[in-house]
Each structure stands twice: as C-alpha cells, then as structure tokens.
Amino acid sequence: MRSFANLSLDHLLIMGIVNVTPDSFTDGGEFLDVASAIDHGKKLLADGADILDIGGESTRPGAVPVSSKVEAGRVLPVIEGLAKTGAVISIDTRHADVMTRALDAGAVILNDVSALEGEGSLAVAAKSDAAVVLMHMQGEPATMMDNPTYKDVVGEVSRYLGTRIDTCVDAGIDKARIAIDPGFGFGKTRDQNLKLIDNLDQFKELGCPILVGLSRKFGRHKKLHERLPESFAVAVKSVHNGAEILRVHDVAETRDALSALHVEGA
C-alpha cells in the first residue's frame, strides 16, 4: 500500500492550512491567537482534513523573513494543542531549529518551501522519521515574483525536484517518506502555473506523491475568499492530472467539489 506519513494514498489526501501569522497571503492575522488557531484547526479536521499544515512565517510574494524565535513562538503552542487531538500535523517551515522543536511538539511532516536547502534542515529530516514535502521555489519570497523566468518551466522544476529527491535519499531519507510540490506561485507567473498544472502528470516519473497548493491563488477577484470557484476548478484539474495531496484553505468546500465529480476519497 502506498502511503504518506502513514496515511494511505489509495484516496486523495486533503491538507488544511493553519496560518499563525499576521501577514500571510490569504488569511494573515485571522488565527494569530493560539486559541483561534487551534479552534480553526479543529474545524478543518471536522470538515474532513487528513493533515493540518501549521505555519508561522509568511512566504507570500514580498514577505519579509521572521526570526526562528518568533516563528517557533507562534507555532509550537498550536502544534501541541492540535497534536492532542490525534491530528496528523505538518510544520510549514524552512528553518532547521523550528523543524526540530516542531517534531518534538508533535509534528510528523516537514513541509519546506526551500526543499531542505536551508542550513541544518537536511540533517534534521534525516535524523527523524518525519515525512517530507520538497517544494520548488525560484528565488526568495521577498523577490520571487519580480521577474520569474524559465526556458522550460516543467522541465526545470522537475529536474530540480529530482535532484533534491536524490540529495535526500543520499542523506539517508527513505524515498517513501518524500512528497513533491511544484511550488505554484513561488516564482511563477500565472501562465507558468497553468503550464505546470497541464503537465502535472510528468512529475509522476519522479516516483513521489505530488502535493499541490493552489488554494485562492487564481481568480479575477481581489478579495481572496471570493476566488473559490477558480480554486475548485484548478483543484479538480490537478487531481485529474495526478495530484494526490491538496493543500487548501477551504476543506469542506473542496471535498464537496471533488465529491460531485466522484473523486475517490473526497
């Protein structure tokens, strides 16, 4: 049986987003309070989330880094509170010390936008039993959308992820612990994102589950919560093209949209 973080991949997995930040792309400040973040996580679980992804540093376009101390202070109480429910917890971080403390607090997945390239991150993952999400990002959050340029976006992203998979395996991380994320919106234009979605099946050749994070990133509305129709459309297309894990803000609504199309597990 294929699995990720001990969750069967016989059905689609939904990763619900819990941003404990004041400035995240779509919901910054809504759940900065620990109690509010925990309550939101519990709601996502009730809505059908298989995984909760908890982050304390915004990596939206133009975001300014925060210290590991600040990031840890935001996420650790939330991880501890939600781990008590038995939830499968993912920590969304690119800092090795935050990874270590999050794993001690109950996280079992390391979701890293820098694909474990940060100082010490690869070693932390290798020493643990945690599952890992490797994401592609061109540049840094502060500048990644200034002028994202590719000759072949699908090929370049795929080759990068393949190299990172090999590096992880060489470091002692079982390939069965790894999922990959093409990094939609992280140094990609709208057309480049769409090209990746259209060719998502090509990433299957890397032999790892494909995670897609497209929630509220597409749409004509400036108010991000009004982009749900577009979010559901690209979610459905991504699953059709090979995505096995969806990272979303709107868990219940996404499941309803997929269920209407008889997507297994939704």
C-alpha positions in Angstrom: 0.0 0.0 0.0 1.4 3.4 -1.0 1.2 5.9 1.8 2.5 9.3 3.0 3.0 10.0 6.7 1.3 6.7 7.4 -1.8 7.9 5.5 -3.0 5.7 2.7 -2.7 7.2 -0.8 -5.5 4.9 -2.0 -7.6 8.1 -1.7 -6.9 11.8 -2.1 -5.4 13.5 1.0 -6.5 17.0 2.0 -4.1 19.2 3.9 -5.8 22.0 5.7 -3.9 25.3 6.2 -3.5 26.9 9.6 -1.5 30.2 9.2 -0.4 31.5 12.6 0.9 34.8 11.1 -0.1 38.4 10.8 0.7 38.7 7.1 0.0 35.5 5.2 -1.2 35.7 1.6 -4.8 34.9 2.2 -5.7 34.8 5.9 -2.9 36.7 7.7 -3.9 37.8 11.2 -7.1 35.7 11.4 -5.6 33.0 13.5 -2.6 34.6 15.1 -4.1 34.0 18.6 -3.2 30.4 19.8 -6.8 29.6 20.8 -8.2 30.8 17.5 -5.6 28.8 15.5 -6.4 25.6 17.5 -10.1 26.1 17.0 -9.6 26.7 13.3 -7.5 23.5 13.1 -10.3 21.5 14.8 -12.8 22.9 12.4 -10.7 21.8 9.4 -10.5 18.4 10.9 -14.2 18.3 11.4 -14.6 19.4 7.7 -12.5 16.4 6.6 -8.9 17.4 6.6 -6.4 14.5 6.7 -3.5 16.7 7.6 -3.1 20.1 9.3 -0.3 22.3 7.9 0.8 24.9 10.5 3.0 27.8 9.6 4.4 30.8 11.5 6.2 32.6 8.8 4.6 34.1 5.7 6.2 33.1 2.4 3.8 35.1 0.2 5.4 37.3 -2.5 7.2 40.2 -0.9 7.2 38.7 2.5 10.0 39.6 5.0 11.6 36.8 6.9 11.0 36.5 10.7 13.3 35.1 13.3 13.2 31.4 14.2 12.3 32.5 17.8 9.3 34.4 16.6 8.2 31.7 14.3 8.6 29.0 16.9 6.7 31.1 19.5 3.7 31.2 17.1 3.5 27.6 16.0 4.6 25.4 18.9 1.6 26.0 21.2 -0.7 25.4 18.2 1.1 22.2 17.3 1.0 20.9 20.9 -2.7 21.8 21.2 -3.7 20.1 17.9 -1.5 17.1 18.4 -3.5 16.2 21.4 -6.5 15.6 19.1 -4.5 12.9 17.3 -4.3 15.0 14.1 -1.5 14.4 11.6 0.5 17.6 11.9 2.7 19.2 9.3 5.1 22.1 10.1 5.4 24.6 7.3 8.9 26.0 7.8 12.3 26.4 6.2 14.3 26.7 9.5 16.1 23.7 11.0 15.6 24.7 14.6 11.9 25.3 14.1 11.7 21.8 12.5 13.4 20.2 15.4 11.1 21.8 18.0 8.0 21.2 15.9 8.8 17.5 15.7 9.3 17.4 19.5 5.9 19.1 19.9 4.1 16.5 17.7 4.5 17.3 14.1 5.2 14.4 11.8 5.6 16.1 8.4 8.3 18.7 7.4 6.8 21.0 4.6 9.7 23.1 3.4 9.4 25.7 0.6 13.1 25.6 0.2 13.3 21.8 -0.2 15.6 21.3 2.8 18.3 23.5 1.3 18.5 25.6 4.5 21.4 25.2 6.9 20.9 22.1 9.0 17.4 21.2 7.6 18.5 18.1 5.7 20.2 16.7 8.8 17.1 17.3 10.9 15.0 15.4 8.4 17.5 12.6 8.1 17.7 12.1 11.8 13.9 11.9 12.2 11.2 9.6 10.9 9.2 12.5 9.6 7.7 12.7 6.2 9.0 15.5 4.0 7.5 17.8 1.3 10.1 19.2 -1.1 8.9 22.3 -2.9 10.4 24.2 -5.8 10.8 28.0 -5.5 12.7 30.3 -7.8 14.4 32.9 -5.7 13.3 34.1 -2.3 9.8 35.2 -1.1 10.8 38.8 -1.0 11.7 39.0 -4.7 10.5 35.8 -6.3 7.8 37.5 -8.3 9.9 40.3 -9.7 10.6 38.6 -13.0 10.3 34.8 -12.9 11.9 33.4 -16.0 12.2 29.9 -17.4 13.1 28.3 -20.7 11.1 25.2 -19.9 9.2 25.6 -16.6 8.0 22.0 -16.4 11.5 20.5 -17.2 13.4 22.9 -14.9 11.0 22.4 -11.9 11.0 18.6 -12.5 14.8 18.4 -12.7 15.2 20.5 -9.5 12.9 18.3 -7.6 14.6 15.2 -8.9 17.9 16.5 -7.7 16.5 17.3 -4.3 15.0 13.8 -4.0 18.4 12.3 -4.8 20.1 14.5 -2.3 17.6 13.5 0.4 18.0 9.8 -0.4 21.8 10.1 -0.3 21.4 11.7 3.2 19.5 8.7 4.4 15.9 9.8 3.9 13.8 6.9 2.6 12.2 8.0 -0.7 8.9 6.6 0.6 8.9 9.5 3.1 9.1 12.2 0.4 6.3 14.1 -1.4 7.0 16.8 -4.0 5.3 20.2 -4.6 6.0 22.2 -7.9 5.6 25.4 -5.9 2.7 27.1 -7.6 3.0 30.9 -7.2 6.5 30.7 -5.9 8.5 32.4 -8.6 6.0 31.5 -11.3 3.6 33.7 -13.4 0.0 32.7 -14.0 0.9 31.2 -17.4 3.7 29.2 -15.9 1.5 27.9 -13.1 -1.1 26.8 -15.7 1.7 25.1 -17.7 2.7 23.1 -14.6 -0.9 22.1 -13.9 -1.4 21.0 -17.5 1.7 18.8 -17.3 1.4 17.6 -13.7 1.4 14.0 -14.8 5.0 14.4 -15.9 6.1 14.7 -12.3 4.8 11.2 -11.6 8.1 10.0 -13.2 9.9 11.2 -10.1 8.2 8.4 -8.1 6.9 10.5 -5.2 3.4 11.7 -4.3 2.5 15.1 -5.8 1.2 17.8 -3.5 -0.5 20.8 -5.0 -1.0 24.2 -3.2 -3.2 26.3 -5.5 -5.8 27.5 -2.9 -7.1 31.0 -3.7 -4.1 31.7 -6.0 -6.2 32.1 -9.2 -9.1 34.4 -9.9 -10.3 37.8 -11.0 -11.3 38.9 -7.6 -9.0 41.0 -5.4 -10.8 39.6 -2.3 -9.1 36.2 -2.0 -12.1 34.5 -0.3 -14.1 35.2 -3.5 -11.7 33.1 -5.6 -13.3 29.8 -4.5 -14.7 28.8 -7.9 -11.3 29.1 -9.5 -9.7 27.3 -6.6 -12.0 24.4 -7.0 -11.5 24.3 -10.8 -7.7 24.1 -10.6 -8.0 21.6 -7.7 -10.2 19.3 -9.8 -7.8 19.6 -12.8 -4.8 18.9 -10.6 -6.3 15.8 -9.2 -7.2 14.6 -12.7 -3.6 15.2 -13.8 -2.1 13.3 -10.9 -2.1 15.3 -7.6 -2.5 13.0 -4.6 -2.4 15.7 -1.8 -4.2 19.1 -1.9 -3.2 21.9 0.4 -6.2 24.1 0.8 -7.9 26.7 3.0 -11.4 25.6 2.3 -11.5 21.9 3.2 -15.2 21.2 3.3 -15.9 23.1 0.1 -13.0 21.4 -1.7 -14.3 18.0 -0.7 -17.8 18.9 -1.9 -16.5 20.0 -5.3 -14.4 16.8 -5.7 -17.2 14.6 -4.5 -19.5 16.0 -7.1 -17.1 14.6 -9.7 -16.8 11.3 -7.9 -13.1 11.7 -7.0 -12.2 8.8 -4.7 -11.8 9.7 -1.1 -13.2 13.2 -1.4 
